[in-house]
Amino acid sequence: MKDPKAHPTKAFRAAILHSLANPTDVGLENSYQYFEDGMLLVADGHIVNVGHAEDILPMLDASIEVVELDGKLIMPGFIDTHIHYPQTGMIAAYGDQLIDWLNNYTFPEERRFEDDDYARDVAVHFLDELARNGTTTALVFGTVHKSSVDVFFQEAEKRNLRMIAGKVLMDRNAPDDLTDTPESGYADSKALIEKWHNKGRLHYAITPRFAPTSSSEQLRLAGKLRQEYPDVYLHTHLSENPKEIEWVAELFPDSKNYLDVYDSHGLLSNRSVFAHGIHLCEQECARLAETDSAIAFCPTSNLFLGSGLFPLSKMEQSGIKVGMGTDVGAGTSFSLLQTMSEAYKVMQLQGEKLHPLKSLYQATLGGAKALSLDNDIGNLEVGKEADFVVIDLHATQLMKFRMEHAESLEDKLFVLMTLGDDRAVFDTYSYGQSVYPVNNR
């Protein structure tokens, strides 16, 4: 039976750049592949060839459409390993650190998601913004309302996106009208897993907001869900703010540290992603590496909320998988290009340099590895799903002027990451189909 989403072979001609491995592991020169005049051949949502245009063109059947993208750069679609779709409408909320920010902005906004029409409207805007910024995969928080996640998956399915999302579990230390119970959270999550997990390109994430808003019983039932559905994700927050860490120690006095709260309830695995992880001790780092769990590096929100500087080198030296997250709405942009720029500054403040090829890895293949999806997405290797973004390196007058003075690929890439934003995204393709048409801008 023919795949209803299948589509004809199409060739895209442009400069092509993608990561092959972590530069920290293999060195910069072995970490990427670049074709100045390249060709990407796509069929039925997958990459069937990539290389120099002069090598592939003679092999093409005359019936294959060739999309000429003169002056453009093709890269893998960006992967956002931590973002909140319900916070789209409160991005750029002024003047608080984490706990006050939740109480003053986040919770009032999330109340509105009891209304399915409102949730759908935000989901549409959210997915539009992801596509506008070249993001093709994201690990997404919903709200405590089961229907908020149902609506999100419905909209993501329409676009054939690879999205991971979950209903927030929150049974204490939050407004009464935004809490569930251990039993209702378990039942709602189970129903959503049965309905959406592994449906098309969609996956489910068990989603405790963070340890302070879940009782031990709720975390126990979250662990039960993970045992019952071992290939679902676990998505939550960890060690973002010093006051938060102190609060966790008060709420869970028998736990050795913040991570141990989750660990003691069976929530660590190769599909567990913890946002932030700024203030981790050596014991926590070792346990994350041992369980193949991942951390989402969220530089924009960490700076915006004054949470601290993420120690990327320490995480990698500990053997921890690290992806990159925008963390909208504490994060101030949907753009992973702008997020890469902030990551560079975070590392500068720690006396370290973040090479642009390393940033590209973190926002693409590194994110795929953090999500245990690197067999399917993350770069442009043959056989992988055709999620890619077409970049205009001359999108603004300043970018155009600066690119004229760029002397190397690394220089051009760094200019893109420093000056680029959604204006640099010419087109976004998910599973080989455009989800951000130029003529719709």
VENNORKA-V517072 format. One record per pair of residues at least 12 apart in sequence whose C-alpha atoms are under 8 Angstrom apart, sorted by the first residue. I is the first residue (numbers start at 1). J is the second residue. Records with the same first field share a line. If there is no record, write none. Layout:
I=J  J
//
This chain:
5=44
6=43  44  45
7=43  44  45
8=43  44  64
9=41  42  43  44  64  65
10=41  42  43  64  65  66  67
11=39  40  41  42  64  65  66  67
12=39  40  41  66  67  68  69
13=37  38  39  40  53  66  67  68  69  70
14=36  37  38  39  68  69  70  71  72  73  74
15=34  35  36  37  38  39  71  72  73  74
16=33  34  35  36  37  38  39  40  73  74  75
17=32  33  34  35  73  74  75  76
18=32  33  34  75  76  360  379  380
19=31  32  33  357  360  361  364  365  379
20=32  33  365  379
21=361  365
22=358  361  366
23=357  358  361
24=358
28=357  358
31=357
32=357
35=51  52
36=52
37=52  53
38=50  51  52  53
39=51  52  53  56
42=386  432
43=432
44=431  432
45=385  386  430  431  432  433
46=382  383  384  385  386  431  432
47=380  381  382  383  384  385  386
48=382  383
49=381  382
50=380  381  382
71=392  393
72=390  391  392  393
73=390  391  392  393
74=388  389  390  391
75=379  380  388  389  390  391
76=364  378  379  380  387  388  389
77=134  135  136  137  364  378  387  388  389  428  429  430
78=134  135  136  137  336  363  364  378  388  389
79=135  136  137  138  324  325  363  364  367  368  378
80=135  137  138  139  323  324  325  326  336  363  367
81=138  139  140  273  296  323  324  325  326  367  370  371
82=138  139  140  141  275  296  298  324  325  326  327
83=138  139  140  141  325  326  327  328  329
84=140  141  142  327  328  329
85=122  123  126  140  141  142  328
86=109  110  113  119  122  123  141  142  143
87=106  109  110  328  329
88=122  126  328  329
89=109  122  329
90=105  106  109  329
91=328  329  330  331  332
92=329  330  331  332
93=105  330
96=305
97=305  306  307
98=241  305  307
99=244
107=175  178
110=143  178
111=177  178
113=143  145  148
114=145  147  148
116=147  148  151
119=148  151  152
120=148  151  152  155
123=151  152  155
124=155
127=156
128=436
129=334
130=334  335
131=428  435  436
132=422  425  427  428  436
133=334  335  336  421  422  425
134=335  388  389  422  425  427  428
135=335  336  428
136=161  162  387  388  428  429  430
137=161  162  163  164
138=162  163  164
139=163  164  165  235
140=163  164  165  166
141=165  166  167  168  207  235
142=165  166  167  168
143=167  168
144=167  168  169  170  178  179  180
145=167  168  178
146=167  188  189  192
148=167
149=165  166  167  192
150=192
153=165  196  202
156=202
157=200  201  202
159=435
160=200  201  430  431
161=201  202  430  431
162=201  202  203
163=201  202  203
164=202  203  204  205  233
165=203  204  205
166=189  204  205  206  207
167=188  189  205  206  207
168=206  207  208  209
169=185  207  208  209  213  214  218
170=185  208  209  213  214
171=213  214  215  218
172=212  213  214  215
173=212  213  214
174=213
181=218
182=215  217  218  219  221
183=218  221
185=218
186=218  221  222  225
189=206
190=225
192=204
197=232
203=232  233
204=232  233
205=232  233  234  235
206=222  225  226  232  233  234  235
207=234  235  236
208=222  235  236
209=236  237
210=236  237  238
211=237  248  261  262
212=247  248  251
216=265
219=262  265
220=265  266
222=265  267
223=265  266  267
224=266
226=266  267
231=271
232=271
233=271  272  273
234=267  268  271  272  273
235=272  273  274  275
236=273  274  275
237=274  275  276  277
238=258  259  274  275  276  277
239=258  276  277  278  279  280
240=275  276  277  278  279  302  307  308
241=278  279  307  308
242=279  307
245=258
257=284
259=284
260=284
268=288  291  293
269=291  292  293
270=291  292  293  294  371  372
271=292  293  294  370  371  372
272=293  294  371
273=293  294  295  296  370  371
274=293  294  295  296
275=295  296  297  298  325
276=295  296  297  298  302  310
277=295  296  297  310
278=307  308  309  310  311
279=310
285=315  318  320
286=318  319
288=320
289=318  319  320  321
292=320  321
293=320  321  370
294=320  321  322  323  370  371
295=320  321  322  323  370
296=322  323  324  325
297=310  312  322  323  324  325
298=324  325  326  327  331  339  343
299=325  326  331  339  342  343  346
300=326  327  330  331  332  333  339  342  343
301=326  327  328  329  330  331  332
302=331
304=330  331  332
305=330
309=346  347  349  350
310=346  347
311=347
312=347
321=366  369  370
322=362  366  367  370
323=362  363  366  367  368  369  370
324=362  363  366  367
325=339
326=339
335=421  422
336=363  421
337=416  417  418  420  421
338=417  418  419  420  421
340=359  363  417  418
341=417  418
356=410  413  414  417
357=410  413
364=378  379
365=377  378  379
366=378
385=431  432
386=429  430  431  432
387=428  429  430  431  432
388=428  429  430  432
389=425  426  427  428  429
390=425  426  427  428
391=424  425  426  427
392=424  425  426
393=416  424
394=424
395=423  424
396=423  424
399=415  416  419  420
402=415
403=415
426=438
//
